[in-house]
């Protein structure tokens, strides 16, 4: 497996996946490498499109023109093309912000024809979600404290943010900045600033505990697809001072008072928060951003996608003799190995083109067998 993310997303090891898909019968693939969506969807050698497993593309980053040359992801035109084709070939694309989807669509409009752009829209859903739950505070800092939990590179525009902090410090305002994320190239520059404290954590729980002690978060990013760092501050009810662009308006909700249009407005907001000791905000989006809500939403899509498109598959087998032989075989076993059972079906004159693994799984389900992950076998279900 390539170590670089840029290489991982274009690397599809067909030998490994062939062995996996030969052994197991999947209803659904949760795919985080959206560039590979079409490969997963059409990898199986079958004539029955409605018996293929479904592919759920989970979008968490987009190659977009807003990146320009501020990140090593450009020029990555090949990845951009793969993202679009991978999204077009999947069953469902999930975006947890409208802005993330809009960026992909903007690029797709330059590449796809109108019919394919419409198909991409029809295959996509947007639902605001999150990765954490409410972050409780046990001991806030007495001094007004900013958390800077963003990377010190590229599109985050970290230099602008720390120029703002420098200005506030030069004005004599009393505050501190806790830096919890960074890179080796720039960390020494930040560490020299008199208001800054650099902390490193190996456990995410320790990082969240430190975050919960702070009062405010601000950023000048020009590109985001979500921004988990800001979402974590929201779940701690910290003030977040944000550009009125990218995903930020979605994360904070309508009517939020600390979205700025330019750095002059940002500076004035930060100055006002420190002087007036404003340390907390009750966000209308908190419940939407919880992991529980996010999981429930995704679970609903999984249930819908995982259902067979056709029912009564066994009874629709055309050869009566085959149905008799299958029932006769299963009558001997309470536990069935998928590979062994598949080989038996193939011995009746069928092949993977007409009997892919998922179809065999559905037949087993219809005849009263359910998969036991501990045994790696299908077990006869006995109802009381």
Phi, psi and omega per residue, in radians:
X1 nan 2.224 3.110
X2 -1.052 2.557 -3.129
X3 -1.407 -0.601 -3.100
X4 -1.349 2.385 3.115
X5 -1.067 -0.662 -3.137
X6 -1.083 -0.518 3.119
X7 -1.533 -0.574 3.130
X8 -1.057 -0.732 -3.008
X9 -1.246 -0.300 3.105
X10 -1.868 0.117 -3.104
X11 -1.766 1.980 3.099
X12 -2.100 1.874 -3.089
X13 -1.528 1.632 -3.065
X14 -1.140 -0.501 3.138
X15 -1.142 -0.778 3.134
X16 -1.134 -0.839 -3.090
X17 -1.188 -0.544 3.080
X18 -1.057 -0.764 3.139
X19 -1.168 -0.691 3.129
X20 -1.128 -0.816 -3.067
X21 -1.283 -0.356 3.037
X22 -1.272 -0.555 -3.014
X23 -1.565 -0.571 -3.033
X24 -2.085 2.693 3.077
X25 -1.960 1.910 -3.097
X26 -1.743 2.515 2.944
X27 -1.544 -0.552 -2.976
X28 -2.647 2.451 3.014
X29 -1.955 2.111 3.017
X30 -1.551 1.890 -2.987
X31 -1.892 1.986 3.090
X32 -1.568 -0.220 3.092
X33 -1.755 1.473 -2.977
X34 -1.096 -0.395 3.103
X35 -1.076 -0.351 -3.089
X36 -1.798 0.120 -3.038
X37 -0.958 -0.791 -3.108
X38 -1.218 -0.556 3.101
X39 -1.133 -0.809 3.112
X40 -1.100 -0.735 -3.058
X41 -1.104 -0.660 -3.019
X42 -2.034 0.294 -3.084
X43 -1.230 -0.649 -3.085
X44 -1.154 2.431 3.138
X45 -1.519 1.443 -3.109
X46 -2.490 2.623 3.098
X47 -1.548 -0.183 -3.020
X48 -1.747 1.651 -3.082
X49 -1.104 -0.609 -3.116
X50 -1.342 -0.076 3.082
X51 -1.844 0.079 3.032
X52 -1.288 2.687 3.011
X53 -1.236 2.704 -3.137
X54 -1.530 2.678 -3.140
X55 -2.130 2.176 -3.140
X56 -1.864 1.870 3.138
X57 -1.487 2.114 -3.129
X58 -1.833 1.862 -3.032
X59 -1.528 2.184 3.134
X60 -2.324 -0.035 2.987
X61 -2.770 2.704 -3.100
X62 -2.405 2.342 2.968
X63 -1.373 2.023 -2.992
X64 -2.460 2.678 -3.082
X65 -1.074 -0.366 3.121
X66 -1.174 -0.292 3.094
X67 -1.218 -0.579 -3.081
X68 0.799 -2.293 -3.116
X69 -1.878 0.371 -3.115
X70 -1.494 0.023 -3.122
X71 -2.561 2.744 3.124
X72 -1.331 0.067 3.081
X73 -1.462 -0.048 3.011
X74 -2.231 2.436 0.025
X75 -1.411 2.216 3.088
X76 -2.361 0.893 -3.082
X77 -1.040 -0.608 -3.138
X78 -1.114 -0.652 3.105
X79 -1.215 -0.696 3.092
X80 -1.009 -0.822 3.128
X81 -1.071 -0.728 3.131
X82 -1.128 -0.657 3.108
X83 -1.071 -0.737 -3.104
X84 -1.216 -0.819 3.137
X85 -1.182 -0.696 3.102
X86 -1.081 -0.598 3.120
X87 -1.325 -0.608 -3.134
X88 -1.224 -0.558 -3.058
X89 -1.601 -0.022 -3.109
X90 -1.581 3.099 3.102
X91 -1.522 -0.713 -3.128
X92 -2.600 2.306 3.044
X93 -1.803 2.213 3.138
X94 -1.921 2.211 3.075
X95 -2.137 2.352 3.114
X96 -1.707 0.145 2.906
X97 -2.518 2.578 3.092
X98 -1.124 -0.639 -3.102
X99 -1.089 -0.690 3.118
X100 -1.070 -0.798 3.111
X101 -1.115 -0.745 -3.112
X102 -1.064 -0.620 3.115
X103 -1.151 -0.780 3.108
X104 -1.098 -0.715 -3.121
X105 -1.150 -0.644 3.108
X106 -1.064 -0.739 3.105
X107 -1.240 -0.668 -3.119
X108 -1.112 -0.605 3.137
X109 -1.082 -0.432 3.111
X110 -1.452 -0.216 -2.993
X111 -2.066 -0.726 -3.055
X112 -1.650 2.739 2.999
X113 -1.363 3.018 -3.021
X114 -1.081 -0.673 -3.132
X115 -1.120 -0.721 -3.127
X116 -1.270 -0.603 3.052
X117 -1.090 -0.733 3.106
X118 -1.115 -0.693 3.101
X119 -1.106 -0.692 3.098
X120 -1.082 -0.720 3.094
X121 -1.078 -0.757 -3.102
X122 -1.178 -0.419 -3.131
X123 -1.631 0.152 -3.028
X124 -2.136 2.512 3.057
X125 -2.302 2.604 3.124
X126 -2.184 2.217 3.105
X127 -2.591 2.050 -3.123
X128 -1.073 2.216 -3.125
X129 -2.524 -3.056 -3.099
X130 -2.716 -3.133 -3.013
X131 -2.163 0.193 -3.089
X132 -2.546 3.055 3.031
X133 -2.049 -3.078 -3.076
X134 -0.984 2.298 -3.130
X135 -1.757 1.914 -3.083
X136 -1.416 2.622 3.103
X137 -1.872 2.291 3.092
X138 -1.847 -0.468 -3.059
X139 -2.748 1.579 3.129
X140 -1.279 2.635 3.024
X141 -1.131 2.511 3.062
X142 -1.222 -0.757 3.120
X143 -1.307 2.516 3.113
X144 -1.051 2.148 -2.969
X145 -2.233 2.229 3.004
X146 -1.622 2.500 2.937
X147 -1.775 2.250 2.994
X148 -2.032 1.682 -3.060
X149 -1.945 0.584 -3.124
X150 -1.972 2.797 3.105
X151 -1.207 2.663 3.101
X152 -1.731 1.065 3.132
X153 -2.727 2.883 2.927
X154 0.710 -2.207 -2.941
X155 -1.209 -0.114 3.104
X156 -1.229 -0.303 3.135
X157 0.940 0.772 -3.046
X158 -1.108 -0.511 3.140
X159 -1.088 -0.678 3.125
X160 -1.101 -0.777 -3.124
X161 -1.052 -0.776 -3.101
X162 -1.342 -0.382 2.963
X163 -1.134 -0.633 3.080
X164 -1.135 -0.770 3.101
X165 -1.081 -0.706 3.111
X166 -1.028 -0.764 -3.129
X167 -1.092 -0.779 3.138
X168 -1.113 -0.678 3.134
X169 -1.179 -0.715 3.116
X170 -1.124 -0.436 3.100
X171 -1.380 -0.101 3.101
X172 1.578 0.195 3.132
X173 -1.313 2.541 -3.060
X174 -1.741 1.970 3.138
X175 -2.816 3.005 3.030
X176 -2.458 2.772 3.123
X177 -2.163 2.147 3.052
X178 -1.672 2.056 3.125
X179 -1.743 2.098 -3.102
X180 -1.996 -0.056 3.136
X181 -2.500 2.526 -3.132
X182 -3.136 -3.040 3.072
X183 -2.275 2.791 -3.018
X184 -1.104 -0.537 -3.067
X185 -1.180 -0.577 -3.030
X186 -1.961 -0.154 -3.034
X187 -1.127 -0.604 -3.126
X188 -1.177 -0.617 3.095
X189 -1.077 -0.779 -3.119
X190 -1.224 -0.666 -3.062
X191 -1.101 -0.396 -3.139
X192 -1.392 -0.237 -3.090
X193 -1.266 2.359 -2.990
X194 -1.166 -0.384 -3.098
X195 -1.673 -0.022 -2.961
X196 -1.843 2.407 3.054
X197 -2.168 2.119 -3.128
X198 -1.675 2.234 3.121
X199 -2.265 2.479 -3.137
X200 -2.130 2.428 -3.090
X201 -2.285 2.435 3.059
X202 -1.640 -0.489 3.134
X203 -1.810 2.350 3.122
X204 -1.112 -0.589 3.130
X205 -1.100 -0.641 3.104
X206 -1.199 -0.674 3.074
X207 -1.077 -0.786 -3.138
X208 -1.130 -0.605 3.097
X209 -1.111 -0.720 3.110
X210 -1.178 -0.775 3.113
X211 -0.983 -0.695 -3.071
X212 -1.165 -0.236 3.116
X213 -1.469 -0.206 -3.015
X214 -1.642 3.038 -3.025
X215 -2.111 -0.406 -2.977
X216 -2.628 2.626 3.102
X217 -2.389 2.382 3.101
X218 -2.476 2.678 -3.062
X219 -2.691 2.774 3.117
X220 -2.204 0.487 -3.055
X221 -1.043 2.547 3.107
X222 -1.868 -0.069 -3.113
X223 -2.620 2.214 3.050
X224 -2.613 2.635 2.966
X225 -1.918 -0.280 3.044
X226 -2.723 -1.349 -3.118
X227 1.667 1.389 -3.140
X228 -1.085 -0.551 -3.116
X229 -1.093 -0.719 3.094
X230 -1.248 -0.683 3.129
X231 -1.050 -0.655 3.119
X232 -1.148 -0.663 3.076
X233 -1.160 -0.661 3.098
X234 -1.074 -0.723 -3.117
X235 -1.245 -0.165 3.017
X236 -1.823 0.107 -3.137
X237 1.026 0.556 3.027
X238 -1.353 2.723 2.983
X239 -1.244 2.336 3.048
X240 -2.120 2.145 -3.138
X241 -1.832 1.972 -2.849
X242 -2.342 2.673 3.015
X243 -1.138 2.514 3.107
X244 -1.456 1.119 -3.114
X245 -2.816 -3.119 3.128
X246 0.985 -2.419 -3.085
X247 -1.545 -0.129 -2.967
X248 -1.074 -0.755 3.101
X249 -1.045 -0.579 3.110
X250 -1.202 -0.716 -3.076
X251 -1.171 -0.625 -3.053
X252 -1.640 -0.341 3.116
X253 1.564 2.920 -3.096
X254 -1.155 2.548 3.066
X255 1.360 0.174 -3.112
X256 -1.218 2.290 -2.979
X257 -1.500 -0.083 -3.029
X258 -2.048 0.770 2.974
X259 -1.830 2.181 -3.059
X260 -1.886 2.661 3.122
X261 -1.620 -0.432 -3.102
X262 -2.683 3.018 -3.053
X263 -1.236 -0.390 3.071
X264 -1.157 -0.757 3.093
X265 -1.149 -0.693 3.111
X266 -1.041 -0.824 -3.119
X267 -1.056 -0.731 3.137
X268 -1.155 -0.674 3.106
X269 -1.120 -0.789 -3.140
X270 -1.112 -0.738 3.125
X271 -1.053 -0.764 -3.122
X272 -1.152 -0.697 -3.132
X273 -1.115 -0.749 -3.125
X274 -1.194 -0.830 -3.080
X275 -1.114 -0.658 -3.077
X276 -1.738 0.116 3.045
X277 0.946 0.793 3.112
X278 -1.551 2.069 -2.925
X279 -2.201 0.009 -3.001
X280 -2.639 2.616 3.071
X281 -2.581 2.396 3.138
X282 -1.676 1.812 -3.018
X283 -1.433 2.444 3.102
X284 -1.306 -0.272 -3.055
X285 -1.673 0.016 -3.009
X286 -0.950 -0.822 -3.088
X287 -1.143 -0.609 3.114
X288 -1.174 -0.515 -3.054
X289 -1.512 0.014 -3.120
X290 -1.312 2.629 3.077
X291 -1.088 -0.639 3.138
X292 -1.059 -0.797 3.123
X293 -1.152 -0.743 -3.139
X294 -1.069 -0.777 -3.127
X295 -1.145 -0.701 3.134
X296 -1.100 -0.737 3.135
X297 -1.101 -0.844 -3.135
X298 -1.133 -0.693 3.112
X299 -1.018 -0.644 3.098
X300 -1.110 -0.719 3.095
X301 -1.173 -0.660 3.121
X302 -1.081 -0.792 -3.125
X303 -1.073 -0.724 -3.128
X304 -1.189 -0.792 -3.116
X305 -1.201 -0.602 -3.041
X306 -1.304 -0.263 -3.121
X307 -1.235 2.419 3.101
X308 -1.075 2.448 3.109
X309 -1.251 -0.487 3.114
X310 -2.187 2.525 3.131
X311 -1.923 2.969 3.087
X312 1.020 0.758 -3.084
X313 -1.108 -0.721 -3.093
X314 -1.060 -0.825 -3.096
X315 -1.180 -0.269 3.141
X316 -1.576 -0.007 3.011
X317 -1.110 2.206 -2.990
X318 -1.228 -0.674 -3.086
X319 -1.448 2.010 3.133
X320 -1.073 -0.642 3.133
X321 -1.062 -0.679 3.135
X322 -1.113 -0.727 3.128
X323 -1.110 -0.706 3.117
X324 -1.112 -0.773 -3.118
X325 -1.144 -0.678 3.133
X326 -1.133 -0.802 3.130
X327 -1.138 -0.670 3.117
X328 -1.099 -0.733 3.123
X329 -1.100 -0.835 -3.070
X330 -1.209 -0.447 3.130
X331 -1.115 -0.310 -3.107
X332 -1.540 -0.253 -2.971
X333 -2.307 2.364 2.970
X334 -1.584 -0.322 3.094
X335 -2.228 2.360 -3.050
X336 -2.266 2.236 3.008
X337 -1.458 2.241 -3.043
X338 -1.028 -0.785 -3.099
X339 -1.124 -0.747 3.132
X340 -1.131 -0.757 3.131
X341 -1.144 -0.676 3.111
X342 -1.098 -0.739 3.119
X343 -1.107 -0.602 3.076
X344 -1.123 -0.787 3.124
X345 -1.077 -0.710 3.119
X346 -1.133 -0.514 3.108
X347 -1.192 -0.274 3.092
X348 -1.480 -0.004 3.076
X349 1.887 0.207 -3.133
X350 -1.830 2.973 3.102
X351 -2.495 3.092 -3.050
X352 -1.122 -0.412 3.136
X353 -1.091 -0.653 -3.130
X354 -1.797 -0.305 3.123
X355 -2.290 1.239 3.058
X356 -1.185 2.884 -3.070
X357 -0.964 -0.702 -3.075
X358 -1.158 -0.648 3.097
X359 -1.115 -0.727 3.109
X360 -1.105 -0.717 3.107
X361 -1.059 -0.785 -3.131
X362 -1.083 -0.699 3.098
X363 -1.080 -0.780 3.090
X364 -1.051 -0.741 3.099
X365 -1.067 -0.761 -3.125
X366 -1.129 -0.510 -3.121
X367 -1.668 0.255 2.967
X368 1.641 0.336 3.120
X369 -1.940 2.457 3.107
X370 -2.269 2.600 -3.067
X371 -1.322 2.285 3.054
X372 -1.891 1.885 -3.042
X373 -1.146 -0.499 -3.135
X374 -1.225 -0.612 3.135
X375 -1.606 -0.287 -3.008
X376 0.975 0.717 3.115
X377 -2.493 2.844 3.032
X378 -1.649 2.203 -3.055
X379 -1.897 2.479 3.046
X380 -1.181 2.242 -3.132
X381 -1.623 2.153 3.129
X382 -1.850 1.997 -3.136
X383 -1.582 2.336 3.131
X384 -1.417 nan nan
